[in-house]
């Protein structure tokens, strides 16, 4: 199956590089290549598209403004030179955020994530999610195979997929139709937001570096500087052994 996509970037060199990479992905069909946000907005209001690969910093109409103006929104994957836009882009429910230069490997990863999301939207019933209750040590949710019970302690981390969240255990993964923002409000206090797209179970932490959290079963997720400091202050420091007791 082919998924229609659009490339939007005002930089010709960057635009050509993205086109070159995306043409290598057999599941994609490039429907349009736009050199500004206004051209992209015109095309997207009259054509159905699955995925938009868009720059952010463009004259007249930025990538974020483009997303805001669309009534029927395709999945947006932002590609930009400015990492400081990341937080705002995820607030707009962009599916992914790539810092330039966009490599083939990174674009392929984002594309696969988008396709997975599109296919999930086709099979998930909007009423098929039970609300987790953190006072219990388990929760239920509905999948295509039936209703699944999962213990909170078995959850290693959770990844945002827009309207969905992907729950990873040591041996499996599950999709639930609850956004990460709403899910965060309902989880027990030993779950911590470490990134706009990730929540971890702190009981599964193996190592924390400057930019990553290493978890059990060799999982690795990114951590923002702000979330890292909050995790250190609220969890890690309280459990750290010191040479001299404070």
Helices and strands as residue ranges (DSSP letters): E 3-8, H 12-22, E 28-34, H 37-44, E 51-54, H 63-69, E 75-80, G 83-85, H 86-91, E 96-99, H 104-123, E 138-143, E 146-151, G 152-154, E 155-161, E 164-169, E 173-176, H 180-186, E 191-195, E 198-201, G 202-204, E 205-208, E 212-215, G 216-218, E 220-222, H 225-231, I 232-236, G 237-239
